[in-house]
Amino acid sequence: YGVPTVSLRYFTVYGPRQRPDMGFHKFLRATILGQPIAVYGDGEQTRDFTFIEDIVDANIAAAERGVAGRVYNIGGGSRVSLNHVLEIIGRVAGRPPIIAREEAQKGDMRHTYADTELARRDLAFSPAYDLERGLAAEHAWLSGILAS
């Protein structure tokens, strides 16, 4: 129909109000409550995590500056291992998470990473939240929910 569109491909979005079935919500909740976290495999699998406010900024930038017909990867800017995520969760929670190691899940991707160069160039996209700051924000929100 001739409608110009821009597409965004998000990489592992997290932050306050995250669905309870998502990884960071589950990990933070378990750590706050002193419950074990199931870690499948050695924990060295990596992902590119993106804080929700960076997603919002990318959407606005795409609406204002996106090139019609292009697809932009929107990610946090670095590959981070699950083990490193758990270290950060321990710092923001003030207590180490309890880890229950399980067999690796068949079909689970070992590594994912967002090449955000096109989004940087066309949209001037640059994530404002590093993982520790983002996890601290989600932890603060979830702690408040669990305390009420």
HELIX and SHEET records of a PDB file:
HELIX    1   1 GLY A   23  LEU A   33  1                                  11    
HELIX    2   2 ILE A   52  ARG A   65  1                                  14    
HELIX    3   3 LEU A   82  ALA A   93  1                                  12    
HELIX    4   4 GLU A  117  LEU A  123  1                                   7    
HELIX    5   5 LEU A  131  ALA A  147  1                                  17    
SHEET    1   A 2 SER A   7  TYR A  10  0                                        
SHEET    2   A 2 VAL A  71  ILE A  74  1                                        
SHEET    1   B 2 VAL A  13  TYR A  14  0                                        
SHEET    2   B 2 THR A  50  PHE A  51  1                                        
SHEET    1   C 2 PRO A  36  TYR A  40  0                                        
SHEET    2   C 2 ILE A  98  GLU A 102  1                                        
SHEET    1   D 2 THR A  46  ARG A  47  0                                        
SHEET    2   D 2 VAL A  80  SER A  81 -1                                        
END                                                                             
